[in-house]
Amino acid sequence: KRERRRGEEEEEEVSVAAMNHVFRLARSKRKRLPEGWDLIEPTLMEFEERMREAVNETSEGKRKNESTWGITRIHWERNRFIYELYYKKKAISKELYDYLVKAKIVDQNLVAKWRKPGYEYLCSLQAISARETNFGTVSSCRVPLKLRSPQQWGPAVKTGCISCASCDKGAPIWWFHTGWREHFEEQRRKHLNKGKRPKEEEEEDIRGDSAIENRIKRLKQMQQQEKPQDPLLEHEEEQADAAASNQDVTTAD
């Protein structure tokens, strides 16, 4: 685990170093840059600044792997920005795209996965790497939400992604999305409290008679009430009394 963690940190440092190197190259040898670089440079500069802040951000008060979640998300957004421009909008040339791949600004392997069915919104290559999990399976974010119970809607440990399945609307759904953390905690609380009585009812039971005691009282009252007599039974009882009285008279004679 320590070696894996060290490897992840090295990859992050390489990514940031590559960005810094490219922008230094862009400033010093601007004439050699492909056409269209000026259009994407401001946005890439913003991604570089966000990545630097995410790397330097303190991990105090966070989970063990939560410190890398922001880096994973920025990496996805930066690559998605280039992917949309080149493959969807056809706004940049192949020469510029190849330059970005060579400069390691674009993750070529991740973009290649996006072009395959079922992986259109893959959050990270770590999510499909069996080596990253203890049981040799993909991350939980690859399983559609409809196939998981609400208490399993938590983020993937490595990426912080809730779901990047193609069938889930808005994928990839990140743990940082507005309202998602509150929604997950509410659903989990409902699941854990399922079948339990509300605290208000318990307080009422403590102050007065409980529902069980009230039910016992009602049963005792019902038993004490006189049951209605059946007319047929009353007629048979009268006949039996009359026959008994006649027998007593005959015996006396």
N, C-alpha and C positions, 0 to 999 in steps of 0.2 A: 504493500500500500504506500509506503514511503517513496519507493522508486516511482510508482505511478504518479504520485503527487508531484514529485520532483520533475517528472517528464512534462506534466501539464504546465507547471510554472515556466519551464524552459520554452515551451511552445508559445506561451503568452509573451515572454520576453522577446522571442524571435519575431513575433507578429508586430509588436510595438517598434522594435528596432528597424524592421523592414519599412514600416510607414515613415519613420524619421529619415531613413536613408533615401527613400524615394523623393520626399519633399525637399531634401537638401539638393538632390540631383536635379529636381525640377527647377529650383531657384537658380542654380549655377549654370545649367545647360538647357535653358528653355528652348533654344532653337532646334534642339534635337528631339523634342517631344512630339508625339503624333498629333495630328489635327483633332481638335475637340477636347483637348486636355483642359483648356481654360474654362470650359463649360462645367466640368465636374470637379474642378479643383476646390472651389469653396465648400462644397458638400463633403468632400473627402477630408478637408481640413477640420470640419466640425466633427467628423467621426474620429479623427486622430485625437482631438482634444478630449472628447468623451472617453475614448479608450484610455488615455493617460490618467484621467480622473478616476476611472474605474479601477485601474491597476494600483493607484496610490491610495485608494479609499481604505479606511480602517475596517477591520473585521470584528471589531468589538460589538458584542451583543448579537452576533449573527450565528447561524448554524455552521457546522464544520465546513461544508462545501458551498455555502451561500455566497461567499466572497467572490467566487468565479462566475456566478449567475449573470451578473451585469455584463461581464466581458463576453460571455457566450451570446447574449442578446445583441450587443453592439456588433459583434462579428457577423451575426446573421443579417442584421439590418444593412450593414455596409455591402455585403455580398449581394443582398437582394436588390439594392439600389442599382448596382452595375448589371445584374441579371435582367432586371426590368428594362433598362435602357437598351441593352444589346439584343435580347431575344424577343421582348414583347413590343417595345416602341420603335426598335430599329433606329435609335437616335445616335449611336456611336458606331464608329467603323471597326472592322475586324482588326485593323492594325492597332488601334488604341486598346481594344480588349486584350489582344495578345500581349501588349506592353504591360497592362495591369496584371495579367497572369504571371508574366515573367518577373515582375517586381514584387510578387506575392501580396499584392493588395487584394486580389481576388483569389478565393479558395476554389481552385478548379475542380477538386474532387466533390466538394459540396454542391457546386453548381451542376455538375454532371448528374448527381443524384436527383436534383429538382426536375430534371428533364425526363425522369422515369415515372411511369404510373404508380401511384401510391406513395410517392416520396415528394410530391409537389411542394410541401411546406415543411420538410424535415428541418428540425431546429438545429441539429448538430450531428456530425459524424459519430460523436460519442454515444448518441442515442441508439445506434444500430450496431455498435461494437460489442460483441459478446464478451470480449476480454474485460470490459468495464464493469461487469456485474458479477455477483458471487455465484449465480446459478447458470451462467452462460446463456442468458436470454437478453432480449432487447430491453430498453428502458420502458417504464410504465407509460410514458407520454406517447408511445406508439400505439397504444391500445385505445380505440375510440371511447369517448365518455359514456355512450349508451351501453357499452359492454362492461362498464365498471359501476360498482355501487357508489353512492355519494361519499362514503367515508374513504374511498380510494381515489378521490379527485385531488389529491395532493400533488405537489411538484416532484418531478424527477430529481433524484439526489444530485446527479452530476450537472444537469443543465438548468434546472429551475423552470422547466417547461411543463405545463399542465397537460397539453395535448397538441401534437403536430400531425395528427391523423388527417388525411385529406377530406374525410367525410364530416369533420367537425367545423362548423362555421367560425370564421375568424382565426383559424389556425395560422401560425402557432399561438397558443394561448399561454402567455407568460404569467408567472406567479405575481409579477408586479402590476398586472393589468388592474385598472381601477375597479374596485368592487369585487374582484374575484376572490381575494383572500377572505373578505367578510362573508361572501356567499359560501365558500368552502367550510369555514368555521361554523356557520349557522347550520348547514346540512349535517355536519359531523355531530354537532350538539343534539340535533333532533334524533339522529340515529342512536346515540348513546343514551338518551333519555326516553327512548321508545319503550312503552310499557310501564314506565314509572309514574307515580302520582305527583301532580303539581304540589309545590311547597305550600300554596295557599290552602289546599284541601287538608294537608297534614296539620297545619296550624289550627284549622277549624276543629279537627278531631281532638286536638290536645285541649282546646278550650271547653268543648262540650262533649256530649255523647257521640261516640263513633257510629258509623253507619251500621256496623255489626250489632252494637248494643241496641240501636233503634229497631233493627229487624227482629231481634229476640223479643223485645217488648211487644211488638205488634203480633208476633206469633202467640205469645201468652194471652193477649187480649182476645184473639180469635178463638183460642181453646176454651176460655172462660165463658164465652157467649153461648146461649142455648141454641142447639141445633133444631131446625124446623122438623116437625114430626110428619112422617109419611101417612096419608089417610088410610091406605090399605093396611099398614101396620097397626094403626089405631083400631080399625074394625076387627082385625084378627085378635087383638088383645081383649076387646070387649066380649067377643064370642068365647074366648078362653076363660074369662072371669065368670060369664054366665053359666058355662058348663060346670065350672068348679063349684059354684053356689048350688046348682041343682043336685050335684052329687052329694054335697054336704046335707041337704034336706032329706034326700032318700036314705042316707045312712042313719039320720036321726030317727026317722020313722021305723 
